[in-house]
Amino acid sequence: MAQEKTPLAGLRVIDWTHVLAGPFAGYQLGLLGAEVIRIERADCDDMIRVKAADPELAALGLGEAFIAQGAGKRSLALDARDPRAKQALAKLIGGADVLLENFRPGKLAALGFDPQQLIVQHPQLIVCSITGFGPDSNRRAYDHVMQAASGLMAANAGRDGVPQRVGFPLIDYSVGQQAALAVMSALYRRESRSEKRVKGEWLQVSMMGAALTLLTPSYAAPLISGVEVPRSAASAFSGNPLSGTFMTSNGQLALVCNSVQQSGALLAGLLESGVDGALVLELCSVSERGDVPHTHKLLSAMLLQRNTADWEEIMLRHGVPATAVLRPVEAAAHASKLWPHVVIEHPKAPKRVPVPGIGFTSSEPLTPALRAPVRRGADTRALLAEAGLNEEVINAMLASGAACEPEKNFGPTAKM
């Protein structure tokens, strides 16, 4: 697929972020064709580079979470405090369209790259700052903390009322998508203005803001009507008693009945499966009274009589929204058929692996062919040269530790 046909072809993004949220935002832009340059520390790997289920990938700084959002990116590893590094960074940022950063508020300015000054110096530039609790707070924030602070853990409580976290970094990825959306809005504003642009744009995206947006359905009733509706993770959000997640003879089934027609279809499916008619009538009666515990007790006993595949087939045939509860590894088998693939280096042998796609399709080209995620500093020499530094300066920076590139040998039988 020709890269020039993709939506963001020709745009340069400086991805000066770490861990999950910021790199994920940069990855979204890269999936749409932007050139993404990842700025990394010269003295150590990002946390997601070295945490891996495969210890050999971890040793290379190619942890699975990094691979999942590092495809297509170039890597420049340097010490941003070094004057030569500052010179190179200033040149690269000055020629970029977007700068993503997720330092704590004020840190980027302390390094000599104040966003307010950058957008004045470079009218084409969009700076997107990602913070935890917002631009006025220096509180440290990770996904786990934000799930608690935003109300997500409480909204995800079980029947016992005990708050519990969603089992993956949902807010990190939510704020990453919010940041990508913010950047796209600023790019559109930049390109659609008829008058000459006199300064760039500084976007502020926070984990808390993204979490509050994500949780809008939970906040709607108390904010608009002043009523807090009791809910739990054990029941469907609609509150319909004939909805939830239930054990079958060999697994779990999730089903939802949000309309009278769907409720009737569920009852018809139960009758077809051989459930006693008197029990189905009782289920209908208690569900109409809104008695959730009794409804779930009756329905659970009925669904235990068959396996998940049988119930899924019956429910889908009757038009009831239902599915087996899959583990991530099971669901991923479907995703891997849709996602782009890259070939990563590995000490044992190169591996072809899927990496996440953009999440939507188009009648027009979206994603270019992706370069495999690279080791830290893989493009340091080339990018420093692009920034105007000569070979002697580059060699001196590499020798002093002000910049770094990967070792050439990374395994007994494989070379970069």
Steps between C-alpha positions, in 0.01 A plus 500: 500500500651833399564716804422823314135393477451469877320779694802637689773430244762774505441600863776465755420420863755525782389245758678609821292275723541185706310202647154454338269797444732730304663230288155365417393845378809519280431153370148599393644784293762268352231252400349780292826560317686763706875467547547449874834563669523360851727692738651274767749525782857407420568339838205263549203334335138602538319272744290338228812407305639279776184343642424190297374144527790404273828570688699506178281777360527684832879485476478673163261767627229359277233414756164393364320819613763704320471292184122546508534877460848555359467388139585758238689729740861616476702520822737775612665439838680789668554699818272802461712697750804495270541822295562303181189294562299817563622638167389186319165490677434866423564438131280191486214659696524817293447298183222281635124530479422344839682464831353249745627511858391353833745643749366634826382863460794737468766236427513563125545872561777423749679308225488811284193420292216707642185414301379861511824617344515214252163580344602866461833409342345238270154598369452162332560307823239324711614408851292240681573464872363195680473524878343299781270719707529801269751774413478662845584186698835332558344188653645182356242301312483152362201315358429317828489826695284671240250213497448564870496880483261520205231276648568216258587251774178579688296481179656157437414362846362149527179397672676537835558870432879470521669725241722319253724613218449410138767240437701690238618865468175629356557865589851505354362390167198727527717808553725386215203503265379833641845647432497369143152651454621833642794502260274422204269787595797738518636378167161562341486850650851569374425389145153657474592852609482752219711764678873461558572301814705712741553243775459132566263327738557349845266218595456377856365146543473338842439147620230631732327685217508192278370283783211734576404502133521121490272473804230733370220239529577456871490873568197589288226427756661666806614805303176556311230364732681496833436128539774243548382177340643193673682278252758225509733325260290187546199638312442664164516879501136518391395334826274251321478193729525267199852622429836407647775240492410145596669164546415222256594134529850573365563874505329837509243675285436874483157607382302822488127560464442873467155485342170318540567319173840376617356385833232308317759347270702383802196330650426334165855374480479354849177319412651365178798365693272289716478711816179428692222736392390571859853616585508724194169659607640555849812659350282730291299604807794578731690684226198722431495592871864611468622244752859468378635250760208257456509537120872426488459199731235345275680583177831369632345163582354477149821592319698238694306231312692550172847599385599846382511416129147358509361806676684739271355329194146500646513863611643630175239308301225669705658844466622533860833689529723234656855369486735264672735678742840474334843536649718770337717238332190348341367833376847596375486218246235702316690829537823352363324426171409868461814672630815585306801274555869580546812287525687560826858402570547229761816322622362164394344597166302788348131484593203625300247643745176704479491855634181698573331670208322835499164354604293608201497449126456730203436482129830690471851391615571559869814327625833474319725197517639511855862471598552258788553656846869578545743489788571816696709744297483306175476826300716721720779555248267570209276738695786695654640542150159618378507753784822647359762345726818384326653156536768615743243649739278192470789266577595714800143490631486123464838462671400721794156345553315814390344280233487127441427235240447124537783255521555327168493149648197398701515123499730206431376450144321819401606851411305820445 
